[in-house]
Amino acid sequence: MERREEQPGAAGAGAAPALDFTVENVEKALHQLYYDPNIENKNLAQKWLMQAQVSPQAWHFSWQLLQPDKVPEIQYFGASALHIKISRYWSDIPTDQYESLKAQLFTQITRFASGSKIVLTRLCVALASLALSMMPDAWPCAVADMVRLFQAEDSPVDGQGRCLALLELLTVLPEEFQTSRLPQYRKGLVRTSLAVECGAVFPLLEQLLQQPSSPSCVRQKVLKCFSSWVQLEVPLQDCEALIQAAFAALQDSELFDSSVEAIVNAISQPDAQRYVNTLLKLIPLVLGLQEQLRQAVQNGDMETSHGICRIAVALGENHSRALLDQVEHWQSFLALVNMIMFCTGIPGHYPVNETTSSLTLTFWYTLQDDILSFEAEKQAVYQQVYRPVYFQLVDVLLHKAQFPSDEEYGFWSSDEKEQFRIYRVDISDTLMYVYEMLGAELLSNLYDKLGRLLTSSEEPYSWQHTEALLYGFQSIAETIDVNYSDVVPGLIGLIPRISISNVQLADTVMFTIALSEWLADHPVMINSVLPLVLHALGNPELSVSSVSTLKKICRECKYDLPPYAANIVAVSQTSQCMWLMQALGFLLSALQVEEILKNLHSLISPYIQQLEKLAEEIPNPSNKLAIVHILGLLSNLFTTLDISHHEDDHEGPELRKLPVPQGPNPVVVVLQQVFQLIQKVLSKWLNDAQVVEAVCAIFEKSVKTLLDDFAPMVPQLCEMLGRMYSTIPQASALDLTRQLVHIFAHEPAHFPPIEALFLLVTSVTLTLFQQGPRDHPDIVDSFMQLLAQALKRKPDLFLCERLDVKAVFQCAVLALKFPEAPTVKASCGFFTELLPRCGEVESVGKVVQEDGRMLLIAVLEAIGGQASRSLMDCFADILFALNKHCFSLLSMWIKEALQPPGFPSARLSPEQKDTFSQQILRERVNKRRVKEMVKEFTLLCRGLHGTDYTADY
């Protein structure tokens, strides 16, 4: 094997000259990788070494790098290179060299049995890979041979060294099998062969584990080896003796972790549930660990309690169905469930004083699912046994969800706080699930507990306990319709009794109130909870939860809030929160117009005065932030201030509680009042995309909310937008124009200003295209969306003589070639709206006739590989539209376009191109089929057809 580089078949991966990959050069590169401080040199060395490992020369230098005079890092690289050559380039090795390669590996492993451990492991992995490639034909008893060879007495290595080397080899063998690249049919053969070879491994492991004279290092290795083999799905009954020995080894602290791993892996095999008798024998072994578990908890030994819990949960979670089926053994399984309950309720706060309880949560889901899946009679029996257990579980989980004392919580790191938050979410999900088993009785149970806690003078008040009970109630009420629960009014009645002394409690109270769909059904309750919410608004720490609660109340109960409106507006004026403005928008929507105007005046006057002051100042970064913030507050207010109650329309007119008001819309009144001011701000900040965006957002949100009520503002807004866009084109102005086209273009009265604006922004954008649009993909994207909207809502906009339809068409073809996916999608959307208008809009028909071939070529280039594969459906839509609306032109163009050799891809044969064009022309009805054809064709163009990559799409 020493002169492998001469093999004719070994050139599998090395394209570099043979001279490069000498022993000396490899050693130099390794030195550079480990010791050169320059990161670039390290990276170059690593890249070169990766090439070296797969080169034909690796067969030669690997053995030399393993020489005894080399340092372990160099020896390790040699062993790794051997493993790579054997595992990836097995087919390069002539069969007559198998035996000598095997012998050399055995020799090296024996030599390293008393040498470097990391090198020994790599050599074992290399031999394991060789064994897997030779099994079962070329090396039928590989495992038995390994055992025999390492037990030979004439070896120069001492018995313990040989034993550890053999165990290392046996441990990596199944691991290498799991990650090997064997073809599927070979994998099945080798798995069967390994299952048979188990007979040569397990007796040896049992003997070594039970032998009193076995040193700790050997027994540890035995457990790791067993752990590795059971993952090959060895029948559980064959593992019985080893599992029992592993349970016994749990008493030895040095072997504890390895024993846990081995037991958990053995119990968790998917196939294990077939061996019910063995599983039943395991229950007493697990229950026998309870004293050790209690001691560990008492002594704060988290590792031990964690390990024992893992074993109990592995048995319970993986086999609850099989064990529940053994009805006569119900008491021993119940004892196991109670042991897991002990683990769920383990003392201490997760994740600071304990990390075990979270392991058990999935078990409770599994057990519940299994109980509820039985037929009625058996289910009734188990419900009787386990309902009390699940009520106990609720108590335990709510105890675990409690916050520590403020003092203790103050010492937690941000990471610990985040882990605790996630843990509480998991508890919340579990409680929600348990409701399915316990039903309404669970809500009553929580209500009674909270009532006792808040009304009893006997036990000391604990905010943590109160918070946890509310949190539990909220977890269930969030997903279950509690409107019909008789508990809810009582619970809301208790909320004002809560003494809110703490941020966490206040947050939970707020979010419980925010489940306020039922407040709309019980408006009498608003009076008791609203003061709590308004009081919390004043606390910066509670702003998020109190604002979202107020927003929810204002949205759900707006028709019951007029009596409280003045108070809410007054309290809200101290806050500058965007969300709060949305809440106030909902609230004001339910008032009479004059009331709205009065409240609006007091609410926004301070902001308008501030904006007037800022408009006078010379632009600088800090006043820009203030301007954007004020414009944002107004936008959010106008998003929800809807006196025509458009969002109520889906509920049916009979549910409207107020008549549609007469007279001007308050939002329009305010906008008209501040219009001049906004123009003044704009004149100074036209160059700033953020300010322009904030101005556009005010009008866009108002238009979306007010719809037709916005009409009086249309002419002056169109004029302002035209001036803005002509000075400095920005995407946000186009998006607002699109909104106006969508809502008002079909109304004759508004058509003239909208047409003028449409022509102006089109003309400005076409000039931008002449100057080079590549720097403005966002503008091109918004422009394409505007054109598509115009065609959809009012194709008449394309009838105007001043519109250069030809230039628009050519710019859209250019946009198809942009690298930004959203821009390409928008351009495709434009063409799928344009092509169906060929017949009805003369200018469109003319341009398609003249330039349609250019569009088709751009589409074929994209499919041929110029565009991302994720966009192929969009290009298929264009082909489908061309075929449906311009069939005679397409049938002529597509044959011509595909004629030149190498277009749209050098990988295509003339036959493939011909098949594609025929398929496309035949399909004029089924758009889905066209998309499939395009996907197929693009894979051919890219040379990906039939590869793994196709699975991604």
N, C-alpha and C positions, 0 to 999 in steps of 0.2 A: 504493500500500500504506500510505501514511501514516495514512489515517483508517479503520483497520480496525475501530475500535469501533462503527462504524455498520453493519457487516455484520449482516444478519438472522440468518445461520447461526452467528455466532461466539460465541453465549452458552453454549457447551458446558459450562463448568464454573464460571462466576462467578455466585454467588448474591448477593454483596455489592454495595452500591450503587456505581455507576460512579465517583462522586466520590472514593471511598476511594482508588482506585488511580491516583493522579496521579503524574507524574514527581517532583514535589516530595516527596510522601509516601514514594515508593519510596526516594528518596535518603536521607530522614530515617531510614527503617527500616534501610537498609544501614549508615548511620553508627552506629545503635544496636547492630546486630549485631556490627560490627567493634570498636567503641571503648567501648561502655558496660561498666563493670566489673561491673555487677549481672547475675548469671547469669539471673535471672528475666526481666529486660528483654530479654536476648539471646534467650531461648527464645520470648518473645512476638513479638519482631521476626521471628524465623525462621519462626514459624507464619504470621504475616501475609504475609511475602514468598512463602511457598509458595502461599498463596491468590492472591496477586497474579500469580504466574507463569502460573497456569492461567485467569486471568480474561480476558474478551474485551478488556479494556483493554490487555492485554499487547502486542497487535499495535501499539498506538499508542506506549506508553512505551518499548518495546524499542529502536526505532530512535533515539529521542531520547537514550537512555542511552549510545548508541554514539558520540555526538558527540565530536570531537577534544578539546574542553575538559574532558571528564570524566576522573576518575582510573580506572586499570585495574580496580579492584574493581567500580566502577559499570558500566563497559563490559562486564565479564565477566558480570554479572548480566543485562544486556540481551541478550547473545549466548545465554546459557543459556535465558532465557525464550523466545527465538525457536526454539531447538531443541525445547523442550518443546511449544510450540504446533504446530510442524510434525510432530513425531513422534507426538504423542498425539491431536491434533485436526485431522488432515489432512482429514477429511471436511467440516470447517467451511469449508474454503477453496474458493470458486467456481473452476471450471476456467479462466475467463477471466483469473484473476489469477496463474496459475502463472508465466507468462513474466516479469511485472514483479517477482514475488517472487525468481525466479531471478536476474534482472539486478541487483536491489538487493544480493543476497547476494554476487554476484561483485564488485560495486563495493566493498563493505565489506571483503571478503577482500583485494582488491588494496590497499586503503588500509592495512589492518593488516599487510600483508606486511613492512612496515618498522616496525611498532609492537609492541604488547605481544604476546608469544608465547602467553600463556594465552588471551587474547581471540581471537587468530587461530585457535587450535585449536578453540574452541567454535564459531566461525563456520563453520569447515570441517566440523565435525560436523553443524551445522544444514543446510549445503548437501548433505552426504552423505545426510542423512535425506530431504531434498527429492528428490534424484536417485533414491533407492531407491523412493520413493513414486510417481515418475513413470515409472520404467522398467517394462517395455520400450516401452509404447505411446506415452505422452506425451513421452518423451525417449529415443528408441531408442539414440542413440550418446553417451550422457552422458559416459562416460570420455574418449572421443576428443575430444569438444567441450571438456572441461576442459583437456586437454593443449594443444589448439589455441589456446584463449583465452589461456592463460598463456604460450604461446610467442610471442604477437603482439609485434612489435617496438615498436609505438606506445604501449606502456604507460609511465606515468610512473615506475614502480618499476624499479630496476636489475635486471639479469639474474639475479644470485644471489638477490636477495630474491624475485623471481617464481618462480625455480626451487624455493626452499625452501617457498614457499607452496603450489605445485603438489604437491610431494612430501608435504607435511602433509595436503593434501586427499586425495591418493591413498592415504595410509596409513590415515586414519580411515575411509575408505569401507568396506573389508571388515570393520573392527572394528564399525562401526555396523550392518552387515548381520547380524553374528553376534548382536548384542543387540537387534535391531529387533523390533517387535511385529507384523510383517507376518503376515497369515493364512497358513496352511500352503501353500495353492495358489499364492499370490503369491510366497512364499519360493522355491518351485521355479523359477518363471518368472524371477525376478530372479537367482537363482544361475546359471542357464543363460546369461542375458544377460551377467553379469559374467565368466563363463568365456570368452565370445567376446571381450569387451572387453580381456581379458588381452593380446591381440595389440597393443593400443595402449600398454600399460604396460611390458611387459618389454623391448622394444628400447630404449626411452628409458632404463630403469634400467641396462641393459648398457652403453649408450654413456656414461652419466655415471660408472659405476663404473670403466670401463676407461680413461677419458680422463685422461691424466697431469695435465692442468691443473685437474681437479675439486678444489676445496678439501676439506679433511677433513670439515667440517661437512656438505657436500653428500653426500659418500660415505656418511657415517654415516646420514644420512636415507634414502639409497637402500636401504641394508641393512635399515633398519627397515621401509621400505615393502615390500620383497620379502618380509620375514618376515610381514608382515600379509597379503599376497596369497596366499602358499602355503597359508595355513590355509583357503582356499576350495577345497582339494583340486584344485589345478592339476596336470595330468599331470606326473610327475617329469621326463619327457624334455624337456618345454618349459622346465624350470628349469635344464637342464644347464649352460648357459653362465654363468648367474648364480651357481650353486653353485660353479663353478670359480673365478669371480671372488671369491666370498666366501672360499674357501680361501686364495686369494692374499692377501686383505686381512688374514688372521689374523697376518701378519708385522708389521702396523702396530699398535702397542700401543693407539693411540686408537680403532682400529676393531675391536679384538679381541672385546669383549663383544657388539657388534651382529652381528659375523660369526658367532659361535658360535650366537646365538639364531636367526639366519636359517637356518644349515645344519641345526641340530637340528629346527627347525619343518618344513623341507623334507623331511628324511629320515623324520620321524615321521608323515607323513600316512598314514592307514590304506590309502589306495589305492596307495601307493608300491611295494608288493611286486609289483605287476603289471609293473613296468619293470625286469626282472632285469638287462638289459644296462647300464642306467644305474647300478644298484646295484653291479655288478661294476667299473664305471669308478671308483666312489667309494672302493673298498677301497684302491687305491694312494695316493689323495689322503690318506686317513686315516692309512695307514701312514707316509706322508711327514712326518707331524707328530711322529714318535717322537723325533727329535733335539731339537725344540723342547720336547717334554714332559720329556725327561731334563734339559735345561738348567734348565727351570723348577723341577723337583724339587730339583736341586742347589743352586739359588739361593734355595730356600724361597719361590718365587713361587706361592702357593697358588691365586690367581685363574686364572693361566694353566693350571696342571696340572688344575684343576677343569673349565675350559672344554674342554680337549682331551679329557679323560675323558668329558665329556657327549656329545661328537661320536661317539667310538668306541662308547660304550654305546648311543647312539641307533641307530647302524647295526646293531650286533650284536643288540640286544634286539628291535628291531622286525622284523628281516629274517633271523633265524637260520635259520628253516625254508627260506625261498626260497634262501638262500646255501648251506645244506647240500645242497640238491637239486642244485646244480651240482657234481657229484662231481669233474669234471675240474679245478675250481678249489679243491680242498680245501686246498691248501697256503697259498693267499693268505688263506682264511678262518681257517685255523689261526693264521696270523701275527696276524690281527686279534684272535683269542681270547687269544693270548699278550700282546698289547698291553693288553687289558683286565685280564689277570692282573697285569701290571705295575702297573696302576692300583689293583687290589684290595690289592696288597702295598706300596703307596706308603709310604715310610719316615715314621715319626712316630706319635704317639699321637692317635687320634681322640678328641675334636673339638678338641684343643688345638693340635697341630702340623700336622694335616691334616684336611680335611673331604671328601676325594674318594672314599675307598675305599667308603663306604656306598652311593654311587651305583651300584656295580657288582653288588650282591648279587642283584637281581632278574634280571639277565642270566643268572646261573648256573642259576637255576630254569628259565628259558625254554629255554636251550640243552639242559639235561637232558631236559626234557619233549619237546622236538623230536626229540632222538636216540632216546628210548624210544618215540616214536610211529611210527617207520619200520617197514617190514616186516622180518622176521627177518634176511634176508641183508644188507640195507643197514645195519641196526642193528648187526650183528656187526662190520662193517667199522669203523663209527664208534666202537663201544665200544672196539675195539683202539686207535684213535687217541686217544680222549678219556679213557679210564680213568686213564692216567698224569697227564693234565692235572688231573683231579678229585682225585687223590691229592696233587698239588702244591697244589691249591686248599686242601685240608684243612690242610696245613702252613702255608700263608700265613695262613689265617683264625685258626688257633690262635696264630700269632705276633702277629697284630693284636689278639687278645683278651687278650693279656698286660697286666697292670697295669704302670704305670711304677714307678720306685723309690719307696720310702716317702717320701723327701724331696721328690721331684717331685710325687707325689700330694697331699702336704700343702699344696701351693700352689694346687691346683685349686679352682675355685669349686664351690659345691653344684650349680649348674646344669650345669657341665662334667661333674661326677661322675654326675649323673642321665642326661645324654646318652650318656656312656660305658656306663652300665648298660643303656640301651635298645639301644645298638649291639651289646653282647654278646648280648643276647636275640635280635637279628636274626641274629647269627653262629650262635647256638645253633640257631635255626630252619633256617638254611641247612645246617648239618651234619646235622641230622636228615633233611633232604630228600635230601642227597647219599648217605646210607646206602642209599637205594633203589637207587642205581646201583652202589655199591661193595660193599654187603653185609657179610658177616661178616669179610671181609678187612680192613675198616676198623677193626673192634674189635681184631683181632689187632695191626694196625699201631700203634694207640694204646697197647696193652698193652706191646708190645716197646719202644716209645719211653720209656714211663714206667719200665719195668724197667731199661733202660740208664741212664736219668737217676738213678735211686735207688741203683743198685748200682755205677755206674762211679766209680772214684776219679780218673779222668783229667780229666774236665771239671769246672769249678767248679759247685757246686750253685746252682741258681737257683730260688727259691720261685715266681717268676712263671711259669717254664716248667712246673714241676710242677702249679701251679694250673690253667694253661690246658689241659694234657693231661687232667686230671681233669674239668675243665669240659666238654671235648669229649666225653669218655666219658659223662658224666652227661646231656648234651644228647641223645645217641642212646638211652641206656638209659631215659630218662624215658618214651618213647613206644613203644619196641620191647621186646617180651618177651625180656629177656636171660637168663631162667632157664636156658634150654637152651644158653647160650653157655659153651664150656669156658674162656673167658677170665675169667669173673667170679671164680671162686675164687682164681685167681692175682692178680687185681687187688686183691681184698680182703686177700689175703696181703701185698700191697705197702704197704697203707695204714699199718700200724703203723711202717713204716720212715720215714714222712714226718716230717721235723722241723718241727713247727708253731711257726713263729716270728712269725706274722703273722695279723691278723684276717681278711683276704680269703681266705687259704689255708685257715684253719681253717673258715670258712663253707662253702667248697666241699667240704672233706673231710666236714663234717657232712652236707651235702645229698647227697653221694655215698653215705654210709652210710645215709642216710634212704631210698634206693631199696631198702628192706630186705625186700621180699617174698622175695628169695632167701635172706635170713638165716634165715628160717623153714625153708628147705630145706637150709641148711648151718649148723645150730646150732653146730657146732664153731667157726665163725668168730666167734661172739658174744664169746668170750673175748678175741679179739685187738682187737676194735673198741670194746667197751664202756668199757674204761678211758679211751680217748681222749674219748669223749662225756662221761663223768663228770668228767674233768679240765676239759673246756671249760665245764661248768656253772658252775664257780667264777669264770669271767671274764665280767663284766657285758656286755662288748662282744659276746660270743658267745652271750648268753642266748637270743636268738630262734632261731638255727639249732640250737643244741645241745638246747634244750627240744623243738623240733618233731621233731628226730631221735630223742630218747629216747622221745617219745610214740609215734612210728611203730614203734620197736623193741618197746616195751611192748605195743602193739596187735597187731603181726604175730607176735611170738615169745613171747607171755606164758607159754605152757606150758613154755618152755625156760628161763625166767628165775628160778624159785624159788631156785636156788643163789646168785643175785646179789642177791636182794630186799633183804636187810638192808643191804647196801652201798649200793644205790640209794637206799633210804629215808634212810639216814644222810646221804648227800651232799645229798639234796634238801631236808633240813630247813633248810639255810642260805638256800634261795631262797623267795621269796614269790610265785611266778609262777602265775597261773591255769592256764595250759596244762600246767605241770608236774604240777599236781594231777590233771589228766585222765590224764596218763601213769601216775601212781601208781595211779589207779583201775584201769586195765587190768592193771597189774602185780599188785596185790593180789588181783584177781579170780581169779587162777590158784592162790592159796595155799589151804591148809587153813584152816577157820574160826578155829581158835585162833591160827594164825599171823597171820591178817588182823587179829584183835582186838588182838594184841600190837603189831603194826606200826602199826595205827591209833592205838592209845593213845599210842605214842611220837611219832607224827607230828602228831596234832592237839591233844594236851594243852596245848602252849604257847599255841595259838590260843584254846582254851577258857578258859584262865586269863586271857588278855588280854581276852577278851570279858566275863568275870565282872567284871573290874576296870572296864571301860568301862560296864557296866550300872549300876554304882554312881554313876558321875559325872553331873554336871548336863549335859544335852544342850548341845553346842556344835558348830560346823562341823567342827573337826578330829577330834573323837572320832566324829562321824558318818561321816567318810570311812573311819576305821579299822574301824568296825563293818561298813560296807558291804563293805569289802575282805575281812574275815574271813568274812563270810557268803558272799561270792563264791567264796572258796577252797573252802569246804565244798561249795557247789553243784557246783563243777567236779569235785571228788573223787567226789561221789555220782553224777555224770552217767555215769561209766564203770565204777564199782565194782559189778560185776554177777556175783555168784557163781552165779546160775542160768544164766548164759551165754545170755541171750536173743538176743544178737547173733550167736551161733554157730548158731542154729536153722536158718537158711537153708542151712547147709552139710550138714545131715543129721545124725541122732543118732549115726551110726557114727563121725563125726569128733570127737566130744567126748572129751577126754582125761581128764576128771575126773568122778567120780560126782556127782549132784546132792546137795548137802550136807543133812544133817538139822539140826534145831535152828533157833534164831532167826537171822535175817539180820543180819550185823554192822552194816549201815547202820541197820537198825531199832534195834538195841541202842544205837548211838551217838545216834540221834535221840531215843530215849526218855530217854537220860541228859541230853541238853542241852535237852529240851523246856521244862522249867521256866525255864531260863536264857533261851531264845528268847522265852518269854512275858514275862519280866521286861524284856528289851530292848524288846519291842513296846509294853509299857505306857507306856514313856517316849517312844516315837517314833511313836505311832500317827498323829500328824498329818503325818508325813513320808513322802511317796509313795515315795522312793528306798529307805528302810529297809524299808517294808512290801513293796515289790517284791522286795528282796533276800531277805527271809524267805520269801515265797511261792515264789521261785525255787528255794530249797533243797528244799522239799517237792515242787514240781512236777517238778524233775529226778529226784528220788528215786522218785516215783510212776512216771514214764515208764520209768525203768531197772528198777525192782524189780517193777512190775506187781503180781501177786497177793501177792508176798512182803511188800508194804507193808501188808497187811490189818490187822495188830495196831494200827496207828497211826490207822486210819480214825476211830473214835469221837472220840478226843481232838482230832484235827485238825479234824473237822467243828465241834466245839464252839468251838475257838479261832477258826476262820474266821468263825463266826457272830458272836462277840463283836467281832472286828475290824471286820467289815462293818457291824455295827449302830452302832458308835461313829463310824467315818468310812468311808463307802463308797469303795472304790478298785477300779479295773479288774483289778489283778493278783489280788485275792481272788476275783473272779468267774472268772477264767481257771483258777485252781487248783480251784475248785468244779466247773468244767466237766470238768477232768481226772478228778476223783473220780467224777463221774457217768458218764463214759465207761468207766472201768475197773471200778467197783464197784456201780453202781446195779442191775445185773441180778442181783446175788447177794442172796438173801433175808436173810442174816445182816446185811448192811451197808445194806439198804434203809432201815430206820428212821432212823439218824443222817443219812443222805444226804437223805432226804425232808424231815426237820426243817430241815436247812441250806438246801435248795432253797426251801422255803416262806418261811424267814426272809429270805433275800437277795431273793426276789421281792417280799415285802411292803415291805422297806426301799427297793427300787428304785422301786416304784410310788409310794411317798411322795415320792421324789425327783422323779418325773415331775409330781406335783401342785405341787411347789414351783418347777418350771421346769428341765427337763433340758438346755437349750441349752448350758449351761456345761460339760457333762460328756459330750461325744460319745464319749469312750473308754469310759466306763462303759456307755453305751447300746449301743455296739458289742459289748462283752464280754457284756452281758446278753442281747442277741439271739442271740449264738452259744451261750450257755448254754441258752437255751430250745430252740433248734434241736437241740442235742445231747441234751437231755432227751427230746424227741419221738422222736429217732432211736433212742436206746438203751433208754429206759424210758418209754413213753407213759403208764404207770400214774401217773407223777408228776402228770399232768394230771387224774387221777380224784379227787384229794383235794378234799373239800368246802371246805377252807379256802383253796384257790387261787381267786383271783378271775380266771377265764379271760377274762371280758368286759373287765376293766381291762387285762389283759396285751395283749389283741387291740388295744384302742384305742391303747395306748402304742406298739405296734409300727407302727400306721398313722401315728402322729405321727412316728416315727423315719424312716419312708420319705421325709419331707419335709426331713430334715436336709441341710445343704450338704456334709457330709463323705462322700465316696464310700465309705470302708470301712464306715461306720455304715449307709448305705443298703443296701450289699451284704449285710451281716449281717441286716438286717431282711427283705430279700427272701428270704434263706436260711431265716429262721424261717417265713415264710408258705408256702414250698414244702415244708417239713416238716409244717406244721400242716394244710393243706388236704386231703392224702390221709387224714387221721385223722377226717374228718367223720363217717364211718359207724361207726367203732369206738369213739370216745370221745364220749359223749353231750354233755358240756359243750361240746366243740369244735363239734359239729354245730349245737348251739343258737346259739352265738355267731356262727357263720358265717351262719346263716339271718337272724339279727337285724341284724348289722353288716357283712355281706359287701358290701353296696352301697357303704358308706363306703370299704371297701378298694378296690373297683373304681374309684371316683371318684378316689381318691388316685393309683392306677396310671395312669389316663387323664391326670390333670393332669401327672404326671411325663413321660409320653410326649409330651404336648402342648407341652412346652418348659420345664417347671419343673426337670427334672433333667438332668444332663450326658448327652450322647449316648453316652458310653462305658458308661453303666449300662443301656442299653436291653435287653441280653440278660437281665439280672436281672429286669426288669419283665415281659419276655416269658415268663419261667419262671412268674411268678405267674399271668398270663393263661392259660397252658397248663394249670396245675394247677386253676384255677377251672373251665376248660372240661371237664377230664377228670373232676373229682370233684363239681362242682356245676353240671352242664350246664343243668338246667331253670331254676335261679336266675339263672345268667349270661345266658341268652338273654332273660330278662325284664329284668334290670338294665341290660344294655349298650344296649338300644334306648332305654330311659328316660334313661339317663345322657347319651347322645349327642344327645338331642332339643333341649336349649336352644341357641339360636343363639350362635355364638362360643365354644362349649365343645367340645373343650379348646383350640381355637385359632381366632382370627377368620379365619385364612387358608383354612379348610376349607369346602367346599360340602356341602350335605346329601347329595349323591350319594356324595361321597368317604367321608363318615362311614358311610353305609349299606353301601358296598362293604366297608369295613374290618370292620364288625361281622359281616357275612355270612361274610367270609373266616375270621375268628377262629372263629366257631361251627362252621364246616365242618371245621376241622383239629383232630382230637382224638388223632392218632397221631404226627404228625411234628413234633417240637419245633423242629427246625431251620427248617422252613417258617414257624412262628409267629414265630421271631426275625427272619426276613427281612421278614415282613409288618409287624412293629413298626418295624423300621429304616426301611422305606419310608414308613410312616405318620408317623413322627416328623419325617422330612425335609419332608413336605408341611406338617405343622404349623408348622415353623420357616421355611418359605419357602426351603428349601435344595435342594429336589428338582431334580436336573439341573444343579447348579452344581459348580464345582471342589472345593468343600469336602467333597463326599460322598466324594471319593477317599481322604480320611484314615481312613475307618472301614470 
